[in-house]
Amino acid sequence: MARSSRSSHTAHSFDVAAFCRGSNELQGRFSLAELPRVADSVLRAADGAADAPVQWRVAGAVQPGSRAPFVVDLGVDSTLTLECQRCLQPVTVPLSVERRLRFVEGEDEAARLDEELEDDVLALTHRLDLRALVEDELLLALPLVPRHDTCPQLPDALRPAVAPPADEDSAAPAPEHPFAALAAWRRTKP
């Protein structure tokens, strides 16, 4: 759970404008049990071992004169166990997210500036659930198709076929084109 020198800023009740005006910083960690949507994507260990906790840090600042003055820098790190989609065995996936979020007054202004600025722009809310934000960022960072670089237990039948290197001295004849016989027949026909 997060702790701050100011009790008004916690992972469950996060006042964005006040947090940024105070140039506050928070850090902490969540267990997967606290992030149920991420936990649903994780492979359960057969030995009951838990995945590494999700470490997070957040820092707020105000950039006067900016069209999106409230800035929140978010960092999230964890290592999760997913199912390899090639061999169906567990694969450990390290995840690291660095995101800068800018906040402005109103949904319309956020949508307009989000198209113009490189950083993500959100509408300023009085309270932001940091836990939900961390969970959203982790879900976006999950690989679409988790897999090992080289699967340790992939059956031979599923391994990609690798042709032996060709010997330059013994050039094999090129295979005949499938329609070569038809072309030859057409040429002989009167």
Secondary structure, 3 states (H helix, E strand, C coil): CCCCCCCCCCCCCECHHHHHHCCCEEEEEECHHHCHHHHCCCCCCCCCCCCCCEEEEEEEEECCCCCCCEEEEEEEEEEEEEECCCCCCEEEEEEEEEEEEEEECCHHHHHHHHHHCCCEEEECCCCECHHHHHHHHHHHHCCCCCCCCCCCCCCHHHCCCCCCCCCCCCCCCCCCCCCHHHHHHHHHCC
